[in-house]
């Protein structure tokens, strides 16, 4: 939510000499947020307990804070116990390079790092899942070995030393999660795992990195071929379209300094994308990362910040006089959703009165109006996004129209269709796929509207020099007009 204005309208219109006297009390007081103090303590304590890189310890302190930020008291011993449990039961391995991960997140709309652990999860993703119960303390969503994974856009990495049986079991589990029988939730998995000799549909091999490609952190090179595999249902490619041309161009630019042949784009995948029309509407916006939710410069007041954690003694622990600290702490406990509507706590008016502001009513009204406008803009944006979804991304808008006498059978075939390209019209047969009962496999000519209007440039054609000379003898005034205007 944007910050409201904490000055009166008179101060905003140019009365700079009143700016310092009309601000809310202690608004500009520099404070160290609770997150900063807690994470510094955990970081220094963890360095003496475990043998982990400082960067990983910092990531773990951030995850532990986000998982426990709503609690009034967070125990340091609890953090150390959870950290020791992870170090004893989990292992680390080289992870793909950060620039590759950023490329995949942007081009493939990835949100979750799936089936990882606390020592390997990537902080570039919004959230992460794990099968280890001890990872819940660091913000992981615990997934059981037999549970389904539908409804997410997930990246999964398997190290080059993983055996084929483990990878096959993973693919089977992902195919079951993206099956039409699981519902119509948009589900997408992008897996970077050891290559297999056969990659049948509905598995889509987006790219292949041959042995020795530098795709891992540090000087480590992969010891065997690795494949970037897409497992998705039809709703996923409809809600979050993939720009295939942009993806392969970004991968080619990213690997342009490699030896030729290290990056390979399968011909079958290229044909599957190029034989169908691309959906032009944008994909869903990725959620804001947890590290970017807090304000850049924390202030004493947080009743207008929907992401600020609750800290009942924020002002009292910051050296503010007790009479003002009690009011500020009560103000920060005000419901954030009421603040969006412009409904402010009465303690704010009392605080302005005790600060002896001559225009406290104007300040109170200005803050209320600013918050209401911010809330209205947020609601208006949500309405716009919902309207855009139902106009561009809703499955009903992209269903293939059929004749009435075949409508029942075709509708059933469309609902059971497992083709990820179902909502993309096929206009060429580059992949040589056989036609099936669902009409999405049929090759259809793209209808082009017959042109009945004339090109406007035909009416602005310049006359030749000979024609202009003849026109000057017949109508000198008209020629001058045409010469000046260019006709």
FENWOWO-V258365 format. One line per field, one symbol per residue. phi: phi as a letter, one per 20 degrees, with the letter a starting at -180 (. if undefined). psi: psi as a letter, one per 30 degrees, with the letter a starting at -180 (. if undefined). A space follows every 50 residues. Layout:
phi = ???
psi = ???
This chain:
phi = .fffedcfgfffepeffeffedfffmfeffcefffffffffffffffedc dcfgfffffffffffffcfeefccefffffffffffffdccdbgdgffff ffffffedleccedlccfecfeffefbbcbdefffffdneefdffdeecf ncdddcccfgefeffffffffffffffefgfeodffcbcdddbgfdfccf fefcefbcdfgnfeddfmffdfebfcddddcbeffffefcfdefffffff ffffdfeefgnfdcdfffffffffecfefefffffffffgfdffffcfdf dcfddfdffecfdfffednegffeffffffffefffffffenedffffff fffffmffcfffffffffffffffffffffffffffffffeddfgffdff fcfffdfffffffffefdffegedfedcdeeleffcffffefecfffdff edeeffffedfffffffffffffebfffffffffene
psi = klklkglleeffgfifffeefglkkgegkkljleeeeeeeeeeeefffel ilkeeeeeeeeeeeeffgffkekkkeeeeeeeeeeeeefllllkllkeee eeeeeefghkfkjlhalfffkkfflellllgkfffffggkjkklfgllgl gljkkkkklffkleeeeeeeeeeeeeegkfffagkjkkkjkjlkklekil kgkjjelkjlkgkiflkagkkkflkkkjkkjlleeefeeilkjeeeeeee eeeegfglkkfekkjkeeeeeeefglkkkflllkkkkkkefgelkejklf kgffjffklkjfheeegggkkeeeeeeeeeefgkkefeeeggjlkffeee eeeffhkfhfeeeeeeeeeeeeeeeeeeeeeeeeeeeeefeefkeffgkk kllefgeeeeeeeeegkgkfgegkkjfliffhkkkaekfffkkkkkkkkk jfllkffffgkklleeeeeeeeeeieeeeeeeeefg.
